[in-house]
């Protein structure tokens, strides 16, 4: 599924999605970290985390706050 991030840090993420999650659920996310968080260049990462808060949005979607528990760099894709 897809989601759009609103806030991102090394410790957590807040994102918007159409999927309802339960607090405590585990997540696996593939994200592009901006250069400001990597200390150099943008980097694709695979993160594991857990949902700490879910907010029902007025438009029918959900805001999901998750704590990131681990992060692994992914190799760059070349075309």
C-alpha positions as CSV (number, residue, x, y, z in Angstrom):
1,X,0.0,0.0,0.0
2,X,1.1,3.6,-0.4
3,X,1.2,6.4,2.1
4,X,2.4,10.0,2.2
5,X,4.7,11.1,5.0
6,X,4.1,14.4,6.8
7,X,6.9,14.2,9.3
8,X,10.0,12.1,9.4
9,X,12.9,11.7,11.8
10,X,15.4,9.0,12.6
11,X,13.1,7.9,15.5
12,X,9.6,8.1,13.9
13,X,7.3,8.9,11.1
14,X,3.8,10.4,10.7
15,X,2.0,9.4,7.5
16,X,-1.4,9.6,5.8
17,X,-3.0,6.5,4.4
18,X,-6.3,5.0,3.4
19,X,-5.7,1.9,5.5
20,X,-6.8,1.7,9.1
21,X,-4.0,0.4,11.5
22,X,-4.3,-0.7,15.1
23,X,-2.1,0.8,17.7
24,X,0.7,-1.6,18.4
25,X,0.7,-3.0,14.9
26,X,4.1,-3.6,13.3
27,X,5.0,-1.9,10.0
28,X,7.7,-2.3,7.4
29,X,8.3,0.9,5.3
30,X,10.5,1.6,2.4
31,X,11.4,5.3,2.5
32,X,13.7,7.8,0.7
33,X,15.5,9.6,3.5
34,X,16.4,13.2,2.6
35,X,20.0,14.4,2.7
36,X,19.3,16.4,5.9
37,X,18.8,13.1,7.8
38,X,21.6,11.1,6.2
39,X,24.4,13.7,6.5
40,X,25.1,13.6,2.7
41,X,22.9,12.2,-0.1
42,X,19.4,10.9,-0.3
43,X,19.2,7.2,0.7
44,X,16.5,4.5,0.3
45,X,16.0,2.6,3.6
46,X,13.8,-0.2,4.8
47,X,12.4,0.5,8.3
48,X,10.6,-1.6,10.8
49,X,8.4,0.1,13.3
50,X,5.3,0.0,15.4
51,X,2.1,2.1,15.3
52,X,1.8,4.4,18.4
53,X,-1.2,6.5,17.4
54,X,-3.9,6.5,14.7
55,X,-6.0,9.6,13.9
56,X,-9.2,9.4,11.8
57,X,-9.0,12.1,9.1
58,X,-12.1,14.2,8.0
59,X,-11.6,13.1,4.4
60,X,-11.9,9.4,5.3
61,X,-8.2,8.5,5.6
62,X,-6.0,8.0,8.6
63,X,-3.0,9.7,10.1
64,X,-0.6,7.1,11.5
65,X,2.3,7.9,13.9
66,X,4.9,5.1,14.1
67,X,8.1,4.6,16.1
68,X,10.9,3.4,13.9
69,X,12.8,0.6,15.7
70,X,15.3,-0.4,13.0
71,X,16.5,0.9,9.7
72,X,18.6,-0.7,6.9
73,X,20.1,1.1,3.9
74,X,19.0,-0.3,0.5
75,X,21.2,-0.3,-2.6
76,X,20.5,2.4,-5.2
77,X,18.5,1.3,-8.2
78,X,20.0,2.0,-11.5
79,X,18.0,2.2,-14.8
